[in-house]
Amino acid sequence: MNDYLKLGHMELIPENEIDVPASSSFYLPHHPVPNKNGDKFRVVFDGSAKSSSGISLNDKLMVGPQLQTDLTTLLLRFRTHKIAITADIEKMYRQITLQDSDFQRIVWRNSPFEPIQDFRLTRIAYGTASAPYLAIKCLQQLALNEANNFPLASKAALNDFYVDDLMSGANSLSEALELQNQLTQMLSSAGLVLRKWASNCNELLNSIDSDMRLSNASLNRQ
């Protein structure tokens, strides 16, 4: 939670803004979810928890239409590339600013000895029904806006992502290098960072900083 505060992904609500009509705000329950090693936690917000009215935030949010290619088609296309490339967008949801942040309020305190305080999440919250659509729509809109500047990256962003996971590729080293460079530049222009790069091409991997690569970055399975 301190990470949310430090990065500006959550803010303390001023006292004069706490008391608002019930129709203008919503408080989300939240809980930690550990990774498989148990050494890191992700905060999940329960958008399906019902308030005293019997209605949850997710009951009122529009989910939005499906925007991305189904996973089977994506995987089949991925397997056709001579050079395979994968990566993922770091904290994708938390890079997207949300205007109606009062509908994503939470209560929190750093220790049992401190008073409970009211905060609001300023970014898309994991656990809300509209989160996947909003994140994917932002990525695809970026691709459309930057199609002239980054044609390879734009095509990949529209066709080769499954939410925050990139599964793309190329048929030559020069094309793979250009794709990786364009994707990095295009996404960074919107504050998005691609990490955990992996490939079956060592020349491509050697062009990427080691801290941006997956620990076992080779996709060769010989």
C-alpha positions as CSV (number, residue, x, y, z in Angstrom):
1,M,0.0,0.0,0.0
2,N,2.9,2.3,0.6
3,D,4.0,1.6,-2.9
4,Y,0.6,2.9,-4.1
5,L,1.1,6.1,-2.1
6,K,4.7,6.5,-3.2
7,L,3.9,6.1,-6.9
8,G,0.8,8.4,-6.7
9,H,-1.6,5.5,-7.5
10,M,-3.6,6.3,-4.3
11,E,-4.2,9.6,-2.5
12,L,-5.4,10.6,1.0
13,I,-8.8,12.2,0.8
14,P,-8.9,15.6,2.3
15,E,-11.2,15.8,5.3
16,N,-13.5,18.3,3.6
17,E,-14.1,15.8,0.8
18,I,-14.8,12.7,2.8
19,D,-18.5,13.3,3.5
20,V,-20.3,13.1,0.1
21,P,-23.6,11.6,-1.0
22,A,-23.6,7.8,-1.1
23,S,-24.4,8.0,-4.8
24,S,-21.1,9.8,-5.4
25,S,-18.6,7.4,-3.8
26,F,-18.0,3.7,-3.1
27,Y,-15.6,1.9,-0.7
28,L,-13.9,-1.2,-1.9
29,P,-12.7,-4.0,0.4
30,H,-9.2,-5.2,-0.4
31,H,-6.9,-8.0,0.5
32,P,-3.3,-9.2,-0.4
33,V,-2.7,-12.1,-2.8
34,P,0.8,-13.7,-2.6
35,N,2.8,-14.9,-5.6
36,K,3.7,-18.5,-5.9
37,N,6.9,-18.0,-3.9
38,G,5.1,-16.1,-1.1
39,D,7.6,-13.3,-1.1
40,K,5.6,-10.7,-3.0
41,F,2.0,-9.6,-2.7
42,R,-0.5,-8.0,-5.0
43,V,-3.4,-6.0,-3.7
44,V,-6.8,-7.2,-5.0
45,F,-9.8,-4.9,-4.7
46,D,-13.2,-6.6,-4.4
47,G,-15.5,-4.8,-6.8
48,S,-18.1,-7.5,-6.3
49,A,-18.5,-6.9,-2.6
50,K,-22.0,-5.5,-2.0
51,S,-22.6,-2.4,0.1
52,S,-25.4,-1.9,2.6
53,S,-27.7,-1.2,-0.4
54,G,-27.1,-4.8,-1.6
55,I,-25.4,-3.5,-4.8
56,S,-21.8,-3.8,-5.7
57,L,-19.6,-1.5,-7.8
58,N,-19.3,-4.2,-10.4
59,D,-23.1,-4.4,-10.6
60,K,-23.1,-0.8,-11.9
61,L,-20.0,-0.9,-14.1
62,M,-20.2,-1.7,-17.8
63,V,-17.8,-4.5,-18.7
64,G,-17.4,-3.4,-22.3
65,P,-17.1,-5.5,-25.5
66,Q,-14.3,-8.0,-26.2
67,L,-11.5,-6.1,-27.9
68,Q,-8.7,-8.7,-28.3
69,T,-8.2,-11.8,-30.5
70,D,-9.1,-15.0,-28.7
71,L,-6.1,-16.7,-27.0
72,T,-6.1,-19.7,-29.4
73,T,-5.8,-17.6,-32.5
74,L,-3.1,-15.5,-30.8
75,L,-1.1,-18.6,-29.9
76,L,-1.4,-20.1,-33.3
77,R,-0.1,-16.9,-35.0
78,F,2.7,-16.7,-32.4
79,R,3.9,-20.2,-33.5
80,T,4.3,-19.1,-37.1
81,H,7.2,-16.6,-36.4
82,K,10.8,-17.6,-37.0
83,I,11.9,-15.4,-34.2
84,A,9.5,-15.5,-31.2
85,I,9.3,-12.5,-28.8
86,T,7.4,-12.2,-25.5
87,A,7.2,-9.6,-22.8
88,D,4.7,-8.0,-20.4
89,I,3.7,-4.5,-19.5
90,E,4.7,-3.7,-15.9
91,K,1.8,-2.8,-13.6
92,M,-0.4,-2.1,-16.7
93,Y,-3.6,-1.3,-14.8
94,R,-1.8,1.1,-12.4
95,Q,-0.4,3.2,-15.3
96,I,-3.9,4.3,-16.4
97,T,-5.4,7.3,-14.6
98,L,-9.0,7.1,-13.6
99,Q,-11.1,10.2,-13.4
100,D,-14.0,8.9,-11.2
101,S,-11.6,8.0,-8.3
102,D,-14.2,8.6,-5.6
103,F,-15.9,5.3,-6.7
104,Q,-12.6,3.6,-5.8
105,R,-12.3,4.6,-2.1
106,I,-10.6,2.4,0.5
107,V,-9.7,2.6,4.2
108,W,-6.2,1.9,5.3
109,R,-3.7,2.4,8.1
110,N,0.0,1.4,8.3
111,S,-0.3,-0.1,11.8
112,P,-2.9,-1.0,14.4
113,F,-1.8,1.9,16.4
114,E,-2.7,4.5,13.8
115,P,-6.2,5.8,13.0
116,I,-8.0,4.5,9.9
117,Q,-7.8,6.9,7.0
118,D,-9.8,7.3,3.8
119,F,-8.0,7.0,0.5
120,R,-9.0,6.9,-3.1
121,L,-7.3,4.9,-5.9
122,T,-6.4,7.2,-8.8
123,R,-5.7,4.3,-11.2
124,I,-7.6,1.4,-12.6
125,A,-8.2,-1.1,-9.8
126,Y,-7.6,-4.8,-10.2
127,G,-10.9,-6.5,-9.3
128,T,-13.3,-4.1,-11.0
129,A,-15.4,-5.4,-13.8
130,S,-14.4,-2.7,-16.3
131,A,-10.6,-2.9,-15.6
132,P,-9.7,-5.3,-18.5
133,Y,-11.6,-3.4,-21.1
134,L,-10.3,0.0,-20.0
135,A,-6.7,-1.2,-20.0
136,I,-6.9,-2.9,-23.4
137,K,-8.8,0.0,-24.9
138,C,-6.0,2.4,-23.8
139,L,-3.3,0.2,-25.3
140,Q,-5.2,-0.1,-28.6
141,Q,-6.0,3.6,-28.8
142,L,-2.3,4.3,-28.3
143,A,-1.5,1.9,-31.1
144,L,-4.0,3.7,-33.4
145,N,-2.7,7.1,-32.5
146,E,0.9,6.1,-33.1
147,A,0.4,4.0,-36.2
148,N,2.4,6.4,-38.5
149,N,5.3,6.7,-36.1
150,F,5.6,3.1,-35.0
151,P,3.9,0.9,-37.7
152,L,5.4,-2.4,-36.5
153,A,4.6,-1.7,-32.8
154,S,1.1,-0.5,-33.7
155,K,0.3,-3.7,-35.5
156,A,1.7,-5.8,-32.7
157,A,-0.2,-3.9,-30.0
158,L,-3.5,-4.4,-31.8
159,N,-3.0,-8.1,-32.6
160,D,-0.3,-9.7,-30.4
161,F,-1.3,-8.8,-26.9
162,Y,-3.4,-10.8,-24.4
163,V,-4.2,-8.0,-21.9
164,D,-0.7,-7.1,-20.7
165,D,1.2,-10.1,-22.2
166,L,3.0,-9.7,-25.6
167,M,3.3,-12.8,-27.8
168,S,4.7,-11.6,-31.1
169,G,7.6,-12.2,-33.4
170,A,9.4,-11.6,-36.7
171,N,10.9,-13.5,-39.6
172,S,14.3,-11.8,-39.6
173,L,16.7,-10.4,-37.0
174,S,16.5,-6.9,-38.4
175,E,12.7,-7.0,-38.2
176,A,12.8,-8.4,-34.6
177,L,15.2,-5.7,-33.5
178,E,13.1,-3.0,-35.0
179,L,9.9,-4.4,-33.5
180,Q,11.4,-4.5,-30.0
181,N,12.7,-1.0,-30.4
182,Q,9.4,0.4,-31.7
183,L,7.4,-1.4,-29.0
184,T,9.6,0.0,-26.3
185,Q,9.4,3.6,-27.6
186,M,5.7,3.6,-28.3
187,L,4.7,2.2,-25.0
188,S,7.1,4.4,-23.0
189,S,5.6,7.5,-24.7
190,A,2.4,6.6,-22.7
191,G,4.2,5.7,-19.4
192,L,4.1,2.0,-20.1
193,V,7.2,-0.2,-19.6
194,L,7.7,-3.6,-21.3
195,R,9.7,-6.0,-19.1
196,K,10.5,-9.7,-18.9
197,W,11.6,-9.9,-22.5
198,A,12.2,-13.4,-23.8
199,S,13.0,-14.8,-27.2
200,N,14.5,-17.8,-29.1
201,C,17.0,-15.4,-30.7
202,N,20.2,-14.7,-28.6
203,E,21.2,-11.7,-30.8
204,L,17.9,-10.0,-29.9
205,L,18.2,-10.8,-26.2
206,N,21.8,-9.5,-26.1
207,S,20.5,-6.1,-27.4
208,I,18.2,-5.8,-24.3
209,D,19.4,-4.8,-20.9
210,S,19.7,-7.8,-18.6
211,D,17.4,-6.2,-15.9
212,M,14.6,-6.0,-18.6
213,R,14.9,-9.6,-19.6
214,L,13.2,-12.6,-18.1
215,S,15.6,-14.5,-15.8
216,N,15.3,-17.6,-18.1
217,A,14.9,-15.5,-21.2
218,S,15.6,-18.1,-23.9
219,L,12.6,-19.6,-25.6
220,N,14.7,-22.3,-27.2
221,R,13.6,-25.8,-26.2
222,Q,16.0,-28.0,-28.0
